[in-house]
Amino acid sequence: MGDVAMTVPVLRAFVKQYPTVKITVISRPFFKPFFEGIPNLDFFAFDEKERHKGFPGLLKLYSDVKKLKIDAFADLHNVLRSKIVSLLFALSGKKRATVDKGREEKKELTRTENKIFKQLPTMFERHAKVFEELGFPLDLSSRSVGTDFPEKAVLSSDILEIIGNENKKLIGIAPFAQYDSKVYPLDLMKEVIEKLVQNPANKILLFGGGKKEIEILDSIAESFENVINMAGKIKFQQELQLISNLDVMLSMDSGNAHIAAMLGVKVITLWGSTHPYAGFLPFNQSLENALTADRNKYPKLPTSVYGNKIVEGYEDAMRTISPEKIVNSIQSKL
């Protein structure tokens, strides 16, 4: 989800800087709401379960997209399926370019021995490079796209019925991630929430998904005033509308951070086994908004690009990020 969300600011910059060029995004139907409202952009639904399944399906996908009479193919994913389709277009004489994910650089950043600890190009810069190779250089500076975000969505009566209509600061918290090494300890997260709700002007909205996560979030919400669990209560498109209205989002290194950022919301991110130097800092957010585990105490950090690698003895690395520091960072953005 985060990978798709990270393409949105780049595409917004593209259509603004090249208003006469039409873009067609190929992705799963679930992600269509990400791209709604972007001018000169069409969405093509990739049917991975039926029509476009397997290699024969990729041939059909190529055939389907070819009918759109495209002039160039930008592969922003760089996986086997996108490579195959890209190659088919190249063989037909079309321009193509593929994102360089910097896999070797990331290995150097995350290896435990002889680590090269330095900032790598962001995924947004890598995506922009793809369009530059196709003849469309992009300016992603804050001067150019820093204010180019959609307007806050008008919240439906369904959402307002859940969160109320008081004039409060809306703080989103997405406390989960795909891998445990990226998840801030729950007991410390409760301390963060407890400190935030001491200010009656704040309202905390919890985000997540899946039965187990919903149960945990329900338990947290029941323990505090002005804390509401939104997981499982609204549809995905409504969730995007609600996130666009947040004053700030607290998230792990996860998709929720990138969704909030693509909507122009201020984001505080927490990093455990991963690190923003790998290039996944949310769009238009500064490094000061990324709170990382203590590398003096845990010098092998980061140990993973995606959080899927566990290093013995590093299980408590995120405990070096204090609740007080998180609360202060959130309050500074309100």
N, C-alpha and C positions, 0 to 999 in steps of 0.2 A: 504493500500500500504506500509506504513511504517513497519507494522508487518512482511510482507514478506521480505522487503529489509533487515531487521535486522537479518534474518536467513543466509543471503549470506556470511558475513565474517566468521561465525561459520562453515558453510559448507566448505568454502575454507580452513579453518584451519584443518578440519576433513580430507579432501582428501589429504592434504599435510602430515599429521601425520600418516595416515593409507592408504597408496597408493594402497594396495591390496584389499580394501573394496569398494564395489560398492554401490552408493546411488541412490535412485529414489525419486525425489521430486514430491509430489502430490499437485497441485495448479491450479488456474484458468489459462486458456491459455494466458491471457493478461500479466501474469507475467513471461512467459517463457524467455524473453530476459534477465531477471535478472541473470539467471543461465547459459547462454551460455558461453562456453569457460572453464567451470570448469571440469577438468578431472574426469573420473570415475563417472560421474553424469548424470543420465537420467531424463527426465522430463515427467511426466504423467499428461495429461490435465484432470482436473475435470470438467465434463459437468453438471453444476448445473441446467441448464434450461431444459435439456431433459433426457439423459440416467441416470444421477446420481441425479435426482430430487426427493426430499422426502425420506421417509424411504425405500420404494422399491428400489429407486435409490442408496441408501447407501449399500444395499445388493448387488446390481450389482457392485458397486465400490469395495467392498470387494472381490467379485468374480474375477473382472478384475485384481486387484492388486495381489491377491493370485496366479494367473497364472505366475507372475514374480518370484515365488519361493523365496520370501523374508525370511530372518531369524529373523528379529526384526522390530518393528514398533515404531518410535519416533514421538510422538504427540507434535509438537511445537506450537500448536494453543490453545488447551484446551477449545474447544467449543463443543456443543452438537454433531454436526456431526462428528468431529474428535474423540470424546470419543466413539461414537457408533462403528466406524470402528476399533478403537483400541481395544475395548472390544471383537469384533468378532475375531480379531487375537489372543487375549489372550485365548479365549475359544478354539481356534484351537491349542493351545500349543506353540504359538510364544512368544518370549520376547517382552515386551512393556514398555514404560516409557512415562510419561506425564509431560509437563512443569508445574511447580508451579509458577503461576503468582503473588503470594504474595498478594492476594486481601485484607487480613486482615491487613497486614503491611501498605498497601497503604491507607486503610481507616484511620489508625492511623496518617499517614502523612498528610492527606488532611482534616481531621475533624477540625472544627473551635474551638472546646473546647478540652482541654487536648491533644493538638497536640503533637505527638512525631516526632520532626524534626531531621531526621538523614538520611544519605545515605543508600538506599536500594540496594540489589544486582541488577546489570544491567540485562537487558533482554538477553544480550549475555552470561552472567554468568549463567543465568537460563537455557538457551538453552544448554550450555555446560554440565550442571548438568544432563540433560536428557541423553546425550550420555554416561556420566560417569556411570549412572545407568544401561546402556546397556553393560557396559564393555569396553568403549572407552573414558578414561579420555583425556581431551583436554587442551593444553596450549594456552591461548589467550593473553599472554603477548606481548607487543610490540616487545620484543626480538624475539619472535617466528613468529608473523604474521604482525608486523608493516609495513613491506615492501611487503607483499604478496598481491599485488593488480594488476589488469589487466593493461596492457599498455594503454596509451592514444590512443583512437581510431583515425584512419585516417578519417578526415572529408570529406564528399562527396562534390561534386561540388554544390549540392542543398543547403547545409548549408553555404558553403563559399560564395555563391551568395548573401545570406541574411546578413551575418555578416562581409563580407569582409576578406581580407587576410593580413591585416596590422599586424605588430609585436606589439600588445598591450596586456596589462594585461586584461584577461577576468574575469570579476566579475559577477557571477550569483546572482540574487536576486529573491527569491520566497516569495512574500509578503503576501500570503494568507494561511489560515488553515481551517480545517473543522468547527471550532467554532470561533465566533467573539472574545471570551475572550483570544484567542491565537494570534490575529492579531494585529500587531503594527499599531498605528494610521497612516492613509494615509498621513496626512499633515506632520508628522514627517519623514515618509519614503521618502517623496519628498525632505525634507531637507538633508537626508542622500545622496540621489542620486545627488542632486545639489552640495554637497561638493565633492563627488567622481569624478564627471565629470569635476571639475575645473582642475584636472590633465589630460592633453591630452593623457597621456600614458595609461589611463584606458578606457575600453569599458564595458558598463553595458548591460547584457542580462537578460531580465525579463522572468520568468516562471510562469505558472498558467494554468487554464483550466476552461471551462464553458463560456457561452456567456457573462455573466455579468463581470466576471474577465477579459476576453479578452478586452472588451470595456474600462475598467479602465486602463489596462496596455497599450493599444493603446494611450489613452489620456496622460499617463505619458511619453511614448516614444516620442510623438510628441512635448513635451515641452522641451526636452533636446537634445543636440548634443551627439553623441556616446552612445545613449541608444536605444536598439532594443527590441521590444516585440517578443519573440519566440512562445508565446502561440498560438496554432491553425495554425502554419505555417509549422510544421514538424511532422513526425510520431513519435510515442513513442520510437521506437528503435533508431531513429536519435537523439532524445532528450537525450537518455542515452549516445550516442556517444559524443554529444556536452558537456554534463555535465562532462564527463571524461577529457575534455580539459580545464576546468575552473581552474583558479589560486586560486580562493576562492569562496565559496557559502555562501550567507547570507540567512538564512531561519528562519521561525518560527519553533516552535515545531511541525514539520509536516513531511510527507513522503519525501518531497524533500531533507530534511536534511539527512535522512538515505540513500537515493539513492546516493547523492553525497559522503557520507562517505564510502559506500560500494565500490565506485570506487576509493577511495584513495585521494579524494579531501579535502582540508582544509575547515572546516565548522564553521561559526559563527552562533549560534542559539540565538533566542530571546524568552524569557519565560514570560508569563503573569500570568494567573491563575494556570498554571502548573509549574513544577520544575524538573530539572534534577535528583534530589534525588529520584524520583519515579522509576528511572532505564532506562530512555529513552534518555539519552545522546547519540548522534550518535557515532558510533564505532571509536575507536582510536582518539577521540577528548578529550581534557582536559577540566576541569571545567572552566578554564579561558576563554575558547571559548564560554561559555554559559552565556549570559548576562540576568540577572533576574531582575524582578521588585523589588523595595525597600521594604524589609520586615519590616524595622523600621517604615515606613509610613503605610504599609499594613501587619500587623502581622499575619493575618489569612492565608496568602499565604503559601504554595499552597492550593487552595481550591478545586482542581479537579485533577484527574489523566489524563483525556483526554480533559479537557476543556469544558465539557458539563454542568457544574454546575456554575450558576451565583450567586455571593454574592453581595447583595445590598451595594452600596458605593465603590465597587472595580472596577467599569467600566473603570476608568482611570489609573489603576495600571501600565500599560505598559508605560505611559508617564513619569515615573520615570527613564526610560532608555533613556539617552540623545542621540541625533543624533551624537554628538561629540564623545561619548564613542564608539558608533558603528563604526564610520569611523576610529577611532584610532585602533580599534581591527582588522578591515579589512586591513588597511595599514600595520599593524605589521606582517601580514601573506603573504604580497606580496613580 
